[in-house]
């Protein structure tokens, strides 16, 4: 059953972000413990906007992005506990957008973020505590399907034939070791900037977050303070317009940022840095909330330099084995971007590490 669950969890069209969560334990193997300089926790804005492989190519920074689409802030504490169990990063970066939903219960009901996290977490004390604290204590769900995910996914076995066909992906180069993109995902497509875009570079307007989100945020801040967690909270640049929901999300992020600062931690709203980053709202987004790969390259380059120059992160010195692994990631992302440059802007599929993509990249000439 464990093997079947692992195969099922790695079928790409079941969950994009499963690969990100599944890949993180690879960073905890004996030769890779305590080697990450930075770990990021967030939602889809992170895996679309930040590429750890490119950060290494640019700055020699070893980072990993644990980003879950539509993530909710209740995952922050268990993910941080899991990070600290096997890694000792100089900085943990949290995208504060996960605390800006008006109704965490509704968001929880609509998404599978808790499942994605717990299904791919080792069966350890952290996982058991999280099931009891969040699944049972907060949401009053049946814990059995969180201990035994096969209960939730048993209907998938109706398509067992297609599952076996896709299981071959598991044994391709993608799954030989760690997630080679280290939690980053890139998208090619583009959407024009909306009418009524707001200039929020210096906007400090606030809007209250929900009481439940505030309680979770304060609990996490207490946890970080008690455990001396080196955490930085940020807000990733979006295209904010008068008639979009992200106008509220932007203001709630500012409100949450004030709470963060109340506890002595730093909050940086990177909307104030869009000029320095070089983000162009007309070319660098595939929708209002997410950057395409053009924006990802710019934001990653800026953030990696910011972490080193402004937050004092010193890129560690990898061993020969570790360097070979990270050099492979750097080479892969460079080829990856070169490949994306050849695709039409209307291309709408998320590009992941499929066998077809690997075949194309492996056939490419090395960068001169």
Secondary structure, 3 states (H helix, E strand, C coil): CHHHHHHHHCCCCCCCCHHHHHHHHHHHCHHHCCCCCEEEEECHHHHHHCCHHHHHHHHCCCEEEEECCCCCCCHHHHHHHHHHHHCCCCEEEEEHHHHCCCCHHHHHHHCCHHHHHHHCCCCCHHHHHHHHHHHHCCCCCCCHHHHCCHHHHHHHHHHHHHHHHHHHHHHCHHHCCCCCCCCCCEECCCCCCCCCECCCCCCCCCCCCCHHHHHHHHHHHHHHHHCCCCEEEEECCCCCECCCCHHHHHHHHHHHHHHHHHCCCEEEEHHHHHHHHCCCCCCCECCCCCECHHHHHHHHHHHHHHHHHCCCCCCCCCCHHHHHHHHHHHHHHHHHHHHHHCCCCCCCCEECCCHHHHHHHHHCCCCC
